[in-house]
Amino acid sequence: MRETFKVQNLKCNGCASTITTKLESQNGLSNIMVDSVTKEVAFDAENELAASNAKAVLFKIGYPLEGEDNPFLTKAKSYVSCAIGKSNS
């Protein structure tokens, strides 16, 4: 099933690189696409558990879904994830 989520804190291709890398390492996800302009993350999930795990990974690395709580610590995590993504690109 194809899932598309609008996420918070997605600012650039460094962010997109980190998100892509983290989601590619998760079982049950494929065809990951991240658009830093629309702030959307899309992927194919084998099942609901894989999609749910993707949401948890996104939050953990600083990119909560639109409408979810976005505290200062989560925003700070996104800056770290962004920097990692830029250095790995």
Residue pairs with C-beta under 8 A, 6 or more apart in sequence:
1 44
1 45
1 47
1 51
2 42
2 43
2 44
2 45
3 42
3 43
3 44
3 45
3 51
3 54
4 40
4 41
4 42
5 40
5 41
5 42
5 54
5 55
5 58
5 65
5 66
6 38
6 39
6 40
6 65
6 66
7 19
7 39
7 40
7 41
7 58
7 63
7 64
7 65
7 66
8 39
8 63
8 64
8 65
8 66
8 68
8 70
8 78
9 15
9 62
9 63
9 64
9 70
9 74
9 75
9 78
10 16
10 19
10 34
10 36
10 39
10 41
10 63
10 78
11 36
11 78
11 82
12 36
12 82
12 86
13 36
13 85
13 86
13 89
14 82
14 83
14 84
14 85
14 86
14 89
15 34
15 36
15 63
15 78
15 81
15 82
15 85
16 34
16 35
16 36
16 85
17 85
17 86
17 88
17 89
18 61
18 81
18 82
18 84
18 85
18 88
19 32
19 34
19 41
19 58
19 61
19 63
19 81
19 85
20 32
20 34
21 85
21 88
22 57
22 61
23 29
23 32
23 41
23 43
23 54
23 57
23 58
24 32
26 50
26 53
26 54
26 57
27 50
28 45
28 46
28 47
28 49
28 50
28 53
29 43
29 44
29 45
29 46
29 50
29 54
30 43
30 44
31 42
31 43
31 44
32 41
32 42
32 43
33 40
33 41
33 42
33 43
34 40
34 41
34 42
35 41
35 42
39 66
41 54
41 58
41 63
43 54
45 51
45 54
55 65
58 64
58 65
59 65
59 68
59 74
60 77
61 77
61 78
61 81
62 74
62 75
62 76
62 77
62 78
62 79
62 80
62 81
63 78
63 81
64 70
64 74
